[in-house]
């Protein structure tokens, strides 16, 4: 990666972190990419991938809170969507819902496939999960974990295909 691109990605990371303080948004830090593949990552692509990934957290939270798997359609495909839809089905059967509030993300892009059809990133994330039933909170848990994520391009955005928490 050339120095100009590193500066632009660093500026993007700083802008994301600063904008997080302006609203009730998570803090976001984007590390320098550590690409392990032959394809060069353009700044616009890196920016879009990170933003689409962060948007997917909002979609996931709404879908799990409202027990509506259709809310996953914009941001998830493949096994990530299937697993989340199965979780929603289980929640609905149990009469519960969950609310995710992501507090911070530390994102690093690790791989960009040669043909441009997938990007892998790692995210050290902190979030709260609140379990509710009938509008009543059953408890909140703070979680700190690392996700390995693979995104694939669609017509207008990058969508999460694999969303896997690493064992702690």
N, C-alpha and C positions, 0 to 999 in steps of 0.2 A: 504494500500500500504506500502511495506517495505521501509526502508530508502534508500537502494541501488537503488531501482526503482525510487524513488523521485530524487535522485542525477542524474541518467541517463536521466530522462525526463528534469530536469533542465539544464543539459549539452546540450541536444538536442535543447532546447529553446534558449540557448545562442548561439549555433552554427548557428541556423536559423537567429537570429537577426544580428549576425556579418556578415553572408554571404549576407545579404540584402544590406550592405554598399558597398560590392565589385562590385555590378552591379546596374542597374536601377530596382531593385526589391523592393517590399514592405518590411517594417520592420515587423517582426513577433515575437510575444511573446506568448509562450505557458504556460498557468497557470497550476498549479498542478490539476490533475483530481479531481473532486468532484463526484465520482460515487455514484449513488443512486440505485444501483442494486447489486445483489449477485455475479456477475461475476467479477473475477480479470482481470485487464487489463495489458497485457504484454507490455514491453517497445517497442518491435518491432512492435506490433500492433498499439500502440499509434503513433509511428513515421510514419508508413505507412498511417494511417488515416489522419494525419495532412498534410503530403506531397501530398496525392491524393486530399485532399480538396483544397489546394493551387493551385495545377495543374488545378483544375476545373475552377478557376477564369480565368486562361489564355485561356482555351478552350471557356468559355463563352464570353470573350472579343473578341476573333477572330471570333466566330460565329456571334455575334451581329455587329461587324464591317464589316464583309463581307456578312452579310445576308445569311448565310449558316447554316441551322439547322443540317446538317450532321456532322458538327464539334463538336456537343454536344455529339455524340454517345459514345465516349470513357469514358466520365466522368459523364454523367447524365442518369437517368432512371426515369420512373414513372412520377409523377405530376411535378417534377422540370423540366424535359425535355419537357413535354407537354407545360408548361407555357412559357418557354423560346422560344420554337419553334413557339408558337402563337405570341409572341412579334416580332420575326423575320418576320413572315408573315405580321403583321401589318406595320412594318417598310418598308418592300419591297413595299407594296401597297401604302404607303405614299411617297416613294422615298427618304427615309432617312436611315441613319445608326448611330450607337452609338459606341463610344470607351470608354471602362472602363479601368481606370488605378488605381489599388488598391495601396494605399499608406501605409496602416498599418493594421495588423490583431492582435487582442488580443483573442486568442482561448483558450477555456476550454472544455474538454470532460466531459459531465455530466452523460451519461448513456451508459452502454454496456449490451445489452440484454442477458439473461441467456443462450440462445442457440447460441449466437455469430452472429446473423443475422442482427444486426443493432447497430449503435453507434450514439448517439446524442451529438452534440456539440453546443456551443454558440460562436459567433464571434462578437466582437465589432470591426467594420471595418470602415476605412476611405478610400474613393475613389473619383476620379473625373469621371464625365460622360460628354463626349463631343458629341453633336449632329451635324451631318454633312449631307449635301445634295449636290450631284454632286461634291464631293471632297472639298466643301467649308464648313468651320466650321460655325455653326449657334449659337454656344455658349457652354460654359462649366459650369457645376455645381459641387460644392464640396458637398459630402454627408458623413454624419457620422451616422451610424445606427448599430443596433444589429440584427444579423441573427441567427435564430434557424435552425439547419441543421441536417438531418438524412441521414446517409450513410449506404449502404448495400454492402456486399462483392460480387464480381463477380469472374470470373475465375482467374484474375491476379491483381485486384486492387479494392479499395473501390470506389463506385460510389454514387453521390449525388442523393437521392430519394426525399427529401423534402428540400426546400430552401426558407425559409419564413422570411421576414423582420418583426421585431416587431414594433408595433406602437410606435411612439416617443411622 
